[in-house]
Amino acid sequence: METLNAAELLAALGHESRLAIFRLLVEAGPGGATASAIGEQLGMAPATLSFHLAHLSRVGLIAGTRESRFIRYAASYATMDELIAFLTRNCCQGEACLPKTACCDTIEKRRADLEKP
């Protein structure tokens, strides 16, 4: 991942509403959630929600899939994984310095956590 791309992703997550949407979708898992469910859970007006969903989609943090009249949004775990890897690459010269992320410090561990029921 290039620095400019990482900066764009971080800027998108730098807004309180977009961060809340992204976290909700990460927690929802690969199945994601419909726009109406997201708006309901976050108490967000449809127009505002649509604006933020479009921004997150444009930078590649989420993706939408049409289901009849609805769009189901899901977090892009691959993009999130690349961003985390970019942020932690060569961290502390290879020393274990991030105790809160030790449980998910490899792609395999992060993916294993996602697959848990």
Secondary structure, 3 states (H helix, E strand, C coil): CCHHHHHHHHHHHCCHHHHHHHHHHHHHCCCCEEHHHHHHHHCCCHHHHHHHHHHHHHHCCEEEEEECCEEEEEECHHHHHHHHHHHHCCHHHHCCCCHHHHHHCCHHHHHHHHHCC
